[in-house]
Amino acid sequence: MASNRLSRALPSLIRCRPTKPAAPMLHHAARNVHQSTRLPAMSASNARIRPTLQPLHQPSSMLMPSSVGGVRSIFIQTEITPNPDALKFLLNHPILPKGSSIPFLEYMNPRSTLAPPHPSPLAASLMNIDGITSIFYGADFITVTKSEDAQWAHVKPEVFALITEAVTSGASIVNFVGDKHGENGQGAGETDSLAYDENDSEVVGMIKELLETRIRPTIQEDGGDIDYRGFNDATGMVLLKLRGACRTCSSSAATLQNGIEGMLMHYVEEVKGVKQVLDREEEIALAEFEKMEQKIVERKAAAELQSSTTRPPSDRATP
């Protein structure tokens, strides 16, 4: 999926720790990202300030809908993703409200599209289409995921029509209700998990910076996003959550191990591995799926046993 592009496109990085004003040292290990590739360049005065993404990776003013003669201009581009069951719709219209601190929203069941704190009439309409399993909102794109048995030839026209209708109406695609945290199948927090926090350790700050400036743009191009869930100092494991098209992609494991894990382990020596975290609903669904598979295996074994015991003696193999 995104792992091959990550390994080819990543620039050289050098790490450096800020020195203390003490006795001169013979050698000091590099600990920070190289200044020529840093976004933006870091100096001693602003070393604790989180870098921001280049305009290429942030919503541009060029993507804002324009009006000519009172008519709203609309541009919707459809892009395929590495996940055959996910399709990305790129709009010249902002999806998330202006000033929102959340980088994405994900609706994984019909109930979540109507529940606070982020109900979405468009997501509710899209989830009513037969075969649609989840809706993902990025800053300026929508990723629609279908079931394996659904066909894009049947689903795509209806999805395209609903998105066009929502944009032309001028109504808000996402509404903010109350002050509750994300629940009922909504994948979002109140703040960006990769945002700078002054309480973060140096290791966590490096991990977040690499994820935000190097990993996230590539994953967003594939119709998804990444959620940072923590770092275990004892085990060296980074806990992450893939979103959107990457969440159900068959190559998501390769993306985590070959792309994200390899990069973090290379540039942050404290990192020993990367693990994907499942939400509670996903854990329940996975457990139910494993139970169903076990029942199928048991029924098949019982049927084979019964068939062998009821077979006529003449049909049984002689020793």
Backbone torsions as a table, in degrees:
resi	resn	phi	psi	omega
1	MET	NA	-110.2	-178.7
2	ALA	-85.0	-8.7	-172.4
3	SER	-65.8	-39.5	-178.4
4	ASN	-64.9	-41.4	179.7
5	ARG	-67.7	-34.4	179.9
6	LEU	-62.7	-43.9	-177.4
7	SER	-68.6	-29.0	-179.7
8	ARG	-84.0	-33.3	-170.8
9	ALA	-93.9	-11.3	-175.8
10	LEU	-70.8	128.8	175.7
11	PRO	-78.0	169.2	179.0
12	SER	-68.0	137.6	179.6
13	LEU	-123.3	142.3	177.2
14	ILE	-127.1	137.3	-178.2
15	ARG	-104.8	142.7	178.4
16	CYS	-149.3	141.2	176.6
17	ARG	-98.2	138.0	176.7
18	PRO	-65.3	133.8	-178.0
19	THR	-80.8	152.5	177.5
20	LYS	-89.5	147.5	179.6
21	PRO	-72.3	66.5	-179.1
22	ALA	-120.8	-157.2	-179.0
23	ALA	-63.2	144.5	-178.5
24	PRO	-60.9	144.1	-179.9
25	MET	-111.4	153.8	-178.8
26	LEU	-72.4	-34.6	-177.1
27	HIS	-150.7	144.8	179.5
28	HIS	-131.5	125.6	-174.6
29	ALA	-70.8	142.0	176.7
30	ALA	-72.4	140.0	-173.5
31	ARG	-137.0	-18.6	-175.6
32	ASN	-109.7	169.4	177.5
33	VAL	-67.0	142.7	-177.7
34	HIS	-56.7	138.6	-174.2
35	GLN	-61.7	-33.1	-176.3
36	SER	-70.5	-20.9	-179.1
37	THR	-112.1	3.1	-176.6
38	ARG	-77.5	145.3	-178.0
39	LEU	-121.4	96.6	-9.7
40	PRO	-86.6	-176.1	179.4
41	ALA	-63.4	142.3	-177.6
42	MET	-105.2	144.1	175.9
43	SER	-133.0	177.6	-177.5
44	ALA	-63.6	-30.1	-176.2
45	SER	-78.0	-27.0	-177.4
46	ASN	-123.1	27.5	-175.8
47	ALA	-65.8	-21.6	179.7
48	ARG	-98.2	9.4	179.1
49	ILE	-96.4	129.8	-178.7
50	ARG	-66.8	134.4	175.1
51	PRO	-71.4	155.4	177.8
52	THR	-109.6	158.7	179.8
53	LEU	-71.8	154.0	173.9
54	GLN	-66.8	156.9	-179.6
55	PRO	-54.2	-23.0	179.8
56	LEU	-61.6	-30.4	-175.2
57	HIS	-104.7	10.2	178.4
58	GLN	-122.6	154.8	178.8
59	PRO	-56.0	123.9	-177.8
60	SER	-93.4	151.3	177.1
61	SER	-64.7	-20.0	178.2
62	MET	-68.6	-19.7	-178.6
63	LEU	-87.0	-5.3	179.6
64	MET	-71.2	139.7	-179.4
65	PRO	-64.5	136.5	179.8
66	SER	-108.4	157.5	-179.9
67	SER	-123.9	130.4	177.3
68	VAL	-124.4	115.6	-179.3
69	GLY	63.5	29.9	178.7
70	GLY	82.2	2.8	-179.6
71	VAL	-105.1	127.2	-179.1
72	ARG	-78.5	123.8	178.1
73	SER	-84.7	137.6	-175.2
74	ILE	-126.6	135.4	175.1
75	PHE	-135.6	119.8	178.7
76	ILE	-127.5	117.8	-180.0
77	GLN	-111.1	131.8	179.1
78	THR	-96.6	130.3	179.7
79	GLU	-127.9	137.9	175.7
80	ILE	-78.0	160.2	179.0
81	THR	-125.7	166.6	175.9
82	PRO	-60.9	-18.3	176.4
83	ASN	-90.9	113.7	-177.5
84	PRO	-63.6	-17.9	180.0
85	ASP	-96.1	8.2	180.0
86	ALA	-128.2	137.5	179.7
87	LEU	-127.1	137.6	-177.2
88	LYS	-105.2	131.5	178.0
89	PHE	-114.5	110.8	-178.4
90	LEU	-94.3	125.5	-174.5
91	LEU	-115.2	155.7	168.9
92	ASN	-94.8	37.0	-176.1
93	HIS	-140.9	130.9	-179.9
94	PRO	-65.9	136.4	-179.9
95	ILE	-88.8	-53.7	179.5
96	LEU	-83.0	143.1	-178.7
97	PRO	-58.3	149.5	179.4
98	LYS	-63.5	138.8	179.7
99	GLY	83.9	1.2	179.8
100	SER	-71.2	140.3	-179.2
101	SER	-91.3	-7.6	-179.9
102	ILE	-90.2	137.4	-177.8
103	PRO	-84.2	-16.6	-177.6
104	PHE	-161.2	166.7	173.3
105	LEU	-138.6	142.1	179.2
106	GLU	-135.9	129.8	179.1
107	TYR	-112.7	118.7	-173.7
108	MET	-109.4	3.7	172.7
109	ASN	-159.7	160.3	-177.6
110	PRO	-58.6	-35.0	-178.1
111	ARG	-63.8	-35.7	-177.5
112	SER	-66.6	-23.4	-178.6
113	THR	-72.5	-17.7	-178.7
114	LEU	-110.1	-10.0	-174.5
115	ALA	-87.8	151.4	173.6
116	PRO	-68.5	158.4	9.6
117	PRO	-97.0	0.1	-175.2
118	HIS	-131.4	63.5	177.9
119	PRO	-67.6	148.6	-178.4
120	SER	-139.8	112.2	177.2
121	PRO	-59.6	-37.8	179.6
122	LEU	-65.0	-45.9	178.7
123	ALA	-61.2	-37.1	178.4
124	ALA	-63.3	-42.2	178.7
125	SER	-66.3	-41.0	-179.8
126	LEU	-66.5	-38.1	-179.9
127	MET	-70.1	-16.7	177.3
128	ASN	-78.9	-11.4	177.5
129	ILE	-74.3	132.8	179.9
130	ASP	-60.6	127.6	176.9
131	GLY	99.7	-14.2	179.1
132	ILE	-82.4	129.0	-175.5
133	THR	-110.2	-26.8	179.5
134	SER	-159.5	155.5	178.9
135	ILE	-127.3	133.0	179.9
136	PHE	-123.4	129.5	177.2
137	TYR	-108.2	122.6	168.2
138	GLY	-100.4	-170.4	-178.3
139	ALA	-62.2	-41.5	-177.9
140	ASP	-139.5	24.6	177.6
141	PHE	-147.6	159.4	177.5
142	ILE	-125.4	128.9	175.9
143	THR	-109.6	124.4	-179.5
144	VAL	-109.7	127.5	-179.8
145	THR	-113.0	134.8	-178.8
146	LYS	-114.7	170.6	174.2
147	SER	-77.6	163.9	-176.1
148	GLU	-65.8	-32.7	-176.9
149	ASP	-82.9	-11.8	177.6
150	ALA	-78.2	150.8	-178.9
151	GLN	-111.2	132.2	179.9
152	TRP	-62.1	-30.2	179.6
153	ALA	-60.6	-29.4	179.6
154	HIS	-92.4	-31.9	-172.9
155	VAL	-89.6	-40.6	-171.7
156	LYS	-57.7	-45.2	-179.8
157	PRO	-58.4	-40.0	-179.6
158	GLU	-69.5	-39.5	177.4
159	VAL	-62.5	-46.0	-179.4
160	PHE	-61.3	-41.4	-179.2
161	ALA	-65.6	-41.4	-179.8
162	LEU	-67.3	-39.9	178.4
163	ILE	-66.0	-43.0	178.6
164	THR	-60.9	-43.4	179.6
165	GLU	-63.4	-40.6	-179.4
166	ALA	-66.3	-38.9	-178.8
167	VAL	-71.0	-43.6	-177.8
168	THR	-68.3	-26.5	-179.1
169	SER	-69.0	-23.8	-179.5
170	GLY	80.6	-1.1	179.3
171	ALA	-76.6	159.2	178.8
172	SER	-67.4	134.4	177.9
173	ILE	-75.7	-34.1	178.9
174	VAL	-124.0	133.6	175.3
175	ASN	-109.0	146.9	177.8
176	PHE	-107.8	120.7	-177.0
177	VAL	-125.4	127.4	175.1
178	GLY	66.0	-167.8	-178.0
179	ASP	-128.0	27.8	-179.5
180	LYS	-81.3	156.0	175.5
181	HIS	-78.1	162.3	-178.2
182	GLY	-55.9	134.2	-178.5
183	GLU	-152.9	178.1	176.4
184	ASN	54.9	41.1	174.8
185	GLY	87.5	8.2	176.4
186	GLN	-87.9	128.2	179.1
187	GLY	-98.5	90.7	178.1
188	ALA	-171.1	151.7	173.4
189	GLY	-114.1	-179.7	-180.0
190	GLU	-77.3	-22.2	179.1
191	THR	-136.2	166.2	177.9
192	ASP	-72.4	126.3	-177.9
193	SER	-67.6	-18.2	178.6
194	LEU	-95.9	2.8	-179.7
195	ALA	-66.7	150.0	-179.1
196	TYR	-66.5	136.6	176.8
197	ASP	-130.2	124.7	-177.0
198	GLU	-64.9	-16.9	178.8
199	ASN	-86.6	-5.7	179.3
200	ASP	-68.1	145.2	173.4
201	SER	-73.2	170.7	-179.7
202	GLU	-62.9	-38.4	-179.5
203	VAL	-64.9	-47.7	179.8
204	VAL	-62.7	-39.6	177.5
205	GLY	-61.2	-41.4	177.0
206	MET	-64.4	-42.3	179.8
207	ILE	-61.7	-47.3	-179.6
208	LYS	-62.3	-40.9	-178.4
209	GLU	-64.5	-43.4	179.0
210	LEU	-64.5	-42.0	179.5
211	LEU	-64.6	-41.5	-175.7
212	GLU	-73.4	-43.7	-172.3
213	THR	-92.4	-21.7	-175.9
214	ARG	-115.1	-38.5	-175.5
215	ILE	-90.2	-48.9	-174.1
216	ARG	-57.2	-45.3	-179.5
217	PRO	-57.8	-38.7	179.8
218	THR	-68.9	-40.9	179.6
219	ILE	-68.6	-36.1	177.2
220	GLN	-64.7	-34.6	176.5
221	GLU	-62.7	-28.0	179.3
222	ASP	-90.1	10.4	176.1
223	GLY	84.6	24.1	-179.8
224	GLY	-138.3	-161.0	177.2
225	ASP	-162.1	176.7	-177.5
226	ILE	-130.8	141.2	-177.5
227	ASP	-120.3	122.3	179.0
228	TYR	-84.6	127.2	-176.5
229	ARG	-114.0	-1.5	175.5
230	GLY	135.1	171.4	178.2
231	PHE	-135.5	128.6	179.6
232	ASN	-94.2	110.3	-178.0
233	ASP	-63.7	-33.1	-175.6
234	ALA	-71.7	-42.9	-176.6
235	THR	-97.9	-17.0	-177.3
236	GLY	75.6	17.1	-178.0
237	MET	-91.5	134.0	174.2
238	VAL	-97.8	126.4	-178.8
239	LEU	-97.1	123.1	-176.9
240	LEU	-132.4	163.2	176.6
241	LYS	-137.7	119.3	176.6
242	LEU	-83.3	144.0	-176.1
243	ARG	-124.6	168.3	174.6
244	GLY	64.9	-136.1	-178.0
245	ALA	-62.8	-27.9	-177.5
246	CYS	-76.6	-18.8	-175.2
247	ARG	-66.7	-40.4	-177.0
248	THR	-108.7	10.6	-178.2
249	CYS	-74.6	139.4	-179.5
250	SER	-66.5	-22.3	-179.2
251	SER	-97.6	14.0	-179.0
252	SER	-64.4	-34.2	178.4
253	ALA	-63.8	-39.1	177.9
254	ALA	-67.6	-35.4	178.0
255	THR	-63.2	-42.9	-179.5
256	LEU	-66.9	-47.2	-172.7
257	GLN	-80.5	-51.4	-174.6
258	ASN	-77.9	-34.4	-176.9
259	GLY	-94.4	-67.0	-173.4
260	ILE	-71.1	-50.2	-177.8
261	GLU	-62.6	-44.5	-179.8
262	GLY	-61.4	-39.3	-178.9
263	MET	-69.8	-46.9	-178.3
264	LEU	-64.4	-40.7	-180.0
265	MET	-67.6	-30.1	-178.4
266	HIS	-72.8	-40.9	-173.6
267	TYR	-99.9	-16.7	177.7
268	VAL	-125.7	102.6	-172.1
269	GLU	-64.9	-22.0	179.2
270	GLU	-72.4	-19.6	-179.1
271	VAL	-79.7	127.1	179.4
272	LYS	-111.1	-9.7	179.7
273	GLY	175.5	172.9	179.8
274	VAL	-130.3	135.6	-179.5
275	LYS	-129.5	135.4	177.7
276	GLN	-86.3	133.8	-178.9
277	VAL	-97.0	137.0	177.5
278	LEU	-100.2	141.0	174.2
279	ASP	-72.6	166.2	-176.8
280	ARG	-60.2	-42.8	-179.9
281	GLU	-64.6	-37.2	178.9
282	GLU	-69.3	-37.3	177.1
283	GLU	-63.3	-41.5	178.4
284	ILE	-64.8	-44.5	-179.7
285	ALA	-63.1	-40.1	179.2
286	LEU	-65.7	-41.2	178.4
287	ALA	-63.9	-41.8	178.3
288	GLU	-64.9	-38.4	179.1
289	PHE	-65.3	-41.5	178.1
290	GLU	-65.2	-38.5	176.6
291	LYS	-62.9	-42.6	180.0
292	MET	-63.7	-42.2	178.1
293	GLU	-63.2	-39.8	178.9
294	GLN	-63.7	-41.3	178.6
295	LYS	-63.8	-39.7	179.2
296	ILE	-63.5	-42.2	178.5
297	VAL	-63.8	-42.8	-179.5
298	GLU	-65.6	-41.8	178.7
299	ARG	-64.9	-39.5	178.9
300	LYS	-65.2	-40.9	178.3
301	ALA	-66.2	-40.4	178.9
302	ALA	-65.1	-39.5	179.4
303	ALA	-65.4	-40.7	179.0
304	GLU	-66.2	-39.0	178.9
305	LEU	-65.5	-43.5	179.4
306	GLN	-65.5	-38.2	179.6
307	SER	-65.1	-38.1	-179.0
308	SER	-72.3	-31.7	-178.8
309	THR	-80.5	-27.7	-179.2
310	THR	-93.6	-1.0	-179.6
311	ARG	-70.3	138.3	178.3
312	PRO	-58.0	147.7	-178.7
313	PRO	-56.3	-34.0	-177.9
314	SER	-67.5	-26.3	-178.8
315	ASP	-85.9	-12.9	-177.8
316	ARG	-78.9	147.2	-178.8
317	ALA	-71.1	132.7	177.6
318	THR	-82.7	143.3	-178.4
319	PRO	-69.4	NA	NA
